[in-house]
Amino acid sequence: MLAVLQEAGAGPEHMVRMTWYIIDRDEYNARLKELGQVYREVMGRHFPAMTCVQVAGLVEPRAKVEIEVTGVVPE
């Protein structure tokens, strides 16, 4: 999503909502430090409204997380 926003002249600060779909809440919680580090590398100190939902499975069989993002591109 960040690459798409950058093509439109926007950045991570233009992401207004994220929904994280995870398949294993315990693994997610155990790896929060790792996730936080990667998040900060990509997003900096921008924190849009976020929701995290545990699901039974994702479309990609090997995926552990899927992130849905809503972005608003400035005019």
Secondary structure, DSSP 8 states (H G I E B T S, - for coil): -HHHHHHTT--GGGEEEEEEEES-HHHHHHTHHHHHHHHHHHHTT---EEEEEE-S--SSTT-SEEEEEEE----
